[in-house]
Amino acid sequence: MNPKDFPRHIVWSTDALDLADPFQRTWYLHQVLVHGRAEDIRCLDLDEVASRLDDLDLPPAIYDLWRRFLEVRRAAR
């Protein structure tokens, strides 16, 4: 994905981003979950977020929100 395709409120510190790189992908997921708007979050694969949530180093309140949301989502399936 071209860096120009990323919203500047998510990716403001770099002009290049490679989501195939595991470190950069983790960083991007963190950014979206912390700074993203609804339209940014809609673009995420929530199954990937669920599987990687513990690795994203989110602030506790945001981590708890996402953990609870993903648990409810999983139970509803």
KACOR-V418401 format. One record per residue. N is the residue number from 0. D_CENTER is the distance of its C-alpha to the mean C-alpha in Angstrom with 1 decimal. Layout:
n->[N,N]
d_center->[D_CENTER,D_CENTER]
This chain:
n->[0,1,2,3,4,5,6,7,8,9,10,11,12,13,14,15,16,17,18,19,20,21,22,23,24,25,26,27,28,29,30,31,32,33,34,35,36,37,38,39,40,41,42,43,44,45,46,47,48,49,50,51,52,53,54,55,56,57,58,59,60,61,62,63,64,65,66,67,68,69,70,71,72,73,74,75,76]
d_center->[15.4,17.4,16.0,17.9,15.6,12.6,13.0,14.7,13.1,9.8,11.8,15.1,16.2,16.8,18.5,17.3,14.1,14.4,11.5,14.3,14.5,12.8,12.6,11.1,8.5,7.5,7.9,5.9,2.5,4.6,5.9,4.2,4.4,7.6,9.0,8.0,10.8,11.5,12.0,8.6,7.0,10.1,9.3,6.6,8.7,8.7,11.2,9.0,6.6,10.1,11.6,9.4,8.8,11.9,11.0,8.1,10.9,9.8,12.8,14.9,15.0,11.2,11.2,14.3,13.1,10.3,12.8,15.5,13.8,13.0,16.5,18.1,16.4,17.7,21.1,21.4,21.3]
